[in-house]
Every structure is written in C-alpha cells, then in structure tokens.
Amino acid sequence: MLTTYKGYNGEITIEEVVLTISRTGLAARAAFGKNLEPVVIPLQAISGVRLKPATRLMNGWLHLLVGGEEAPELVASTATSNSHTVLFTHKNRGAFDELHRWLETVIAKNVADGVNASAFHVTAQGGHVGRFDRLTAKANTFIAQVAESETARKQDAGILFEGTSHDSGRNAKVTLYSDRLERVKEAKRSSFSSARQDVEVTPTRSITSVQATKDGLSFTKVTAYASGNNISFRFRHDEASKFKDALMALILQGSPPPPLPPKQQPDVMDQLRKLAELREAGVVSEDEFLAKKAELLARL
C-alpha cells in the first residue's frame, strides 16, 4: 500500500505501517528553512488527528498528535511551521477529508488494541526505532486489521455506502442504508459563519431511478430520482460508481416484477363467422352449430 496526499507545504505518504511527512516547494522552504528532512511516524504512534477544512480564501490544515501529546493551540501562523502539520488548499480538501476519516479509524484501532503510542518514536529519515522494531510482525497486519474493522463497522450499522459529496459551499457526508439515504452537511467551524448542521433523509423506497453524468475532470454528478424530489450528489469518480451501483441494487431489489400482459380474448363475432363457415361446409352439424353459438353468445 502506497498512498500520497499532496498539500500546499508538503505531502503525506502512507506505506505499509508508517506515515511520512515530506516538505517540498517554496512554501515549505519559507516555513522550515533548511530543515526539510522527511518525518517518519509509525501508525501506532498516532494518538490523535485534527482537521481544519480549507475554504476558497484560506488554506486548511491536518495536524497529527504523536505519542499521546496534548493538542497545541494552532492558528494559521503556527500551523504553517508545525512539523506534524500539512497545509492544503480548497482543491485538495476532499482528499484530506478522506485521509482524516481513515486516520480516525487507525486511532480507534490503536485504542481498541491497547497500543501505548508513547512507546513509539518519530525520526527524521531514520524510520522506526524502539519497540517498533520488535513489533514488526504484528505491525505488518495492522492495515489489514483496520480495513477489517471498518468493514465490520459498516456491516453492523447496515451501511451499504459511505462517502463525501463535494457540494457547493460545504461538503456533505452521504450514507446509504437499506431503508434510507442520508446527507449530512456539518456546521462550519469558522467563528464568522452561522451555518448549522443540515440533515436530509430520503426513504429508499421512494427512489425510482439513478443517473450519473461526468462533472469536470475529477467528479461525477449522481442524481437520485425520488417521488417529488430529485437529489443530486457530486462524488469523485470511484465513489460515484460505488454509490450508483449500491443504490441501483436497492432499487431493483425493491421493484415488483412487471405485470404480465393481459391475456388476449378471442373475438366472439369472428368465431361465430368461422363457425357458420364450418356449418356451411358440412364440418359441423346444425345441432353442434347451435350449441357452440349459444356458448359464444354467453361470453358477450
């Protein structure tokens, strides 16, 4: 596993059981000077994570708490030069939202396993030291266990899909259950904003169809058509495909089979004409003709 999240003054790379913060570019040199050595952090050393969302006018930041340290008070000026913090722009907000959620899952797994984060050390360039070396075998399965834990959580909660819709203004958390579709827009954290949390719930039984159309280079617009209400989401391409497939499966599962076509009833007058032709040809007798005629007329 090798995943990189590029920010404004550095990037975060996750490989196997370690997270590396690298500094590149003018913004990094302005904040850190010559001290640009990568910082290597074992995942089991991470005890907390904080995220300040980016806006179109101001960069956001993601800050890691390591070894059980207390969260410092961070503002724009101190976040810029903090060695465990990476700034990111509004364009990269979705990726860092996803990284934030994943790191919270890692931390929850650390807590569940009783991991002592302070026993692990962070180095520049040097990698792993202390107890981390002696726990390599266990650590190699750590990522797989986190993924299994996340899958189990979704199954226990009955979650069929979970993702982020990159809506105008505020991103929204989208969760699909078998009986409902939820969209939650979190309250803005800015002290200058009065926007509160918005929650929208749609019963899946009211959704009749779903459509996906490309929306720019990175996103796909997915529209769920419900009775009296059409709901649009804006996902990254991979999430859009998963969401559409999950929702379509629910729609097909809940749709009754199409009714059988009505059985065609033979035309009585046409049958009477054919019956008269058979009598004229001597194929049926007069008595047979009258009996069958009475039966056909009774159907009218």
N, C-alpha and C positions, 0 to 999 in steps of 0.2 A: 504494500500500500504506500503510495507516494502522492500526496496531495498538497498543492501550493495555493495560498491565498495572498494575492498581491495587494498591498496597501499603498498609502501615499509616501510614507517614510521608511518602508521596509516590507518584508513579506514573511508569512508564517508557513513553514513546511512541516507536514506530518509524515513521518516514515516509520513504519512498524510501531515501536513503543516510545518514540521520542518526538518532541516538538522543537523545531529550530526557528529562532527569530534572526533573520538576516537583514542587514542595512545596506541599501544601495541608493544611488542618486543624490541630487543636490540637496533635497530636503533632509536626508539622513546626515549628510556631511555638515550641514548647517547646525543641526541639533546635537550631534555626537562628536563632531570633530574627527580626530583620527581613531577614535575608539569604535571601530566598525566591525569588530570580531563577532561572528555569529554566537548567539546564546543558545545553548543546548539544554533542554528541560525534559527530564523523564516524565511521561504522562502521569505516573503515580506520585510525582512531586507536586502536581497541580491541586491546590486546595480550594480555589475559587476563581471566578471569572466575572468581569463586569463589562457591560457594553453601553456605550453612548451612541445612539443612532446618528448617522450623518444626515444633514439637510442639504438642500441645494446651495445654501450660502455658507455652511460651516462643516468642516470635516468631523467625522465621528472617530471613536477610538475603542479598541478592545484591549482590556488590561487583564493580565494573569496574576493571580495570587499564588505564590510558591512556598511550599514548606510550612504552611499554616500561618503565614504572616498576616497581619491585620491590614485591612484595605486603607491605603492612604487617601487623603483628600486630593482628587485630581481635578485640575481645571485645564483649559487649553494650553497654557504656558508650561505647566509641569508635565502634562501628558505627552507633550512633544518630545521631551528628553528622557522619559522614563524607559529604562532598559527592557521592561516587561510589557510595554505598551506599543501597539502599532496603530497609527492613524490610517483612516481610509476615507475615500470620497463617497459622495452620494451614489455614484455609478457603481461602486463596489459594495453597496450596502447589503444587497441580497445575499452575496457570498458570505459576508461576515456575520449576518444573521444566522445562516445555516451553521457556520463554524461555532458560533456562540451556543446554539442548541446542542450541538454534538459534544462540546466541552462540558456542558452541564451534565450530560449523560455519563461522561467519563468520571466526573467528580462524584456523581451519585454512586457509581460502581466502586470507586475508591472507598467511599464511606461504608457501603454495604460489605465490602471485604475487610474492613477494619484496617486499611492501609494507613500507616503513620507517615504522612507526607514529609515531615521534618527529617526523616531518616534518609531522604534522597537529596542529592546535591546538584546544583546547577553549575555548569562550567562554560567557559568561552573556548570554543574549538575542541575542548578535551573530551566531551562526551560524558560517559557515565562513570561515577565513582561511588565509593562507599558500598552500602548494602545493595545498590542497584546491580552491581556485578554478580553478586551471589544469588540474585533472584531472576537471572536472565531467562531461565527455563519457564518460570511462571509468567514472566512478563510477555513472553512470546505469544501466549494465548490471550493476552489481555484484550486486544482489539476485537477478537472473535467473541469473547465473553460480553463485551459492551454491546456488540451488534445483536447477540442473542437476547440480552437483557432488554434492549429496545424493542425487538420483535415481540418478546413476551408481554411487554407493557402494552403494546398496541393490541395484541390479541385479547388480553384481559379486559381492556377497555372497549373492545369491539370496534376498534378503529380500522377502517379499510384504506384510508389515505390521510396523510397529514403533510401539509406543505405551506408555502408562503405565496400569497398573491401580491404582486407588485402593483398595487393600486395607486392612483393619483393621490398625492398628499401623504397618505400613511399606508404602509404595508399592512396586510391582514393575514392572520393565521387561519388557514382553511382546514377543517376536519370533516371527513366523511364517515358517517356511521351507517349501519344498515337501514336505520329508520329516519335519519335526518342529516342535513348538511348545514354545518355551522361556519360562519365567517366572523372573526373577532378582530376588530381594529383596536389596538391598545391605545390607551391615553398617551398623549405626547408628554414627554418628560420635561420639556422646556418650561421654565417658570413663566415665560411670556405667552404660553398657549393655554387656552381654556378648553381645548378639545378633550372629551372624555372617551372612555371605552365604549365602542359600538359593537353590539352583538346582533347578528342576523341569523335566524334559524329557519330552514325550509324543510318540510317533510319530504322525504324522497318519493313517497307515493304520488306526490303532485307533479313530479318531474317527468316529462314525457319524451324528451329527446335532448341530445347534446351535440354541439358543433364546435370544431376547433379551426381557427384560422391564424396564419402567421402574423405576428405583430412586431416587426423590426427584426434585427439580426439575432437577438438573444431571447425573445419572448414569443409565446403563443397565447392568443386570446381564446379562452374556452367559455362558451355560453351554454348555460343550462336553461332549457325552456320548460317553465312550470306554468301551471294554470294561473293565468292572470299576472304573472311576474317572470320576467326574463332576467337571469342573474349572470353577470359576466365576471370572469377572473382573468388575471394576467400572470401566467406562470413561465418559468424557464422551460425550454423545450422538453427536457427529460421529465420534469414534473407534470407538464401538461399532458403528456402521453399517458402517464400512470393514472392521473386523475380522470381523464376521459374514459380509459378502459374500465376503471373501477366503477364509475358512475353508469356507464353503458351496461355493464354486467348486472347492476341492480335494476336498471330499467327493464332489461329483458327478463330478469328473474321474476319481476312483479307484474309483467304484462300477461293478461289472459290470452290463450290461443285464439287465433282469428276464427270467427264463426264459419260453420260450413255453409256453402252456397245453398240456397233454397232448392229443394227438390223440384224438378220440372214436372208439372202436372200435364198429362196429355190433353189435347183439346178434344172436348166431348163431341162437338159438331163434326169435327174432322173424322172422328172414329165412327160416327153414325153414317157418314157418307161412304166410308170404306166398307162398313158392314152391309149397306144397301147394295154396293157393287158385288160383294160376295154372294148375296142372295140372288141377284140378277144372273150371276154366273153359275148358280146352282151349287155353290160350295157349301152354303148353309141353308137349312130348311126354313120355311116360314115361321114355324114354332120357335126354332133357335134364334131367328132374327128378332122376333117379338120379345123373347126373354132377355136377350142381350140389350135390346133397345131400352127396355124398362130399367135395366140395371144402370145404363149410361145416363138416362134422364134423371135418375135418383141422385146423381152426383151434382147436378146443377143447383 
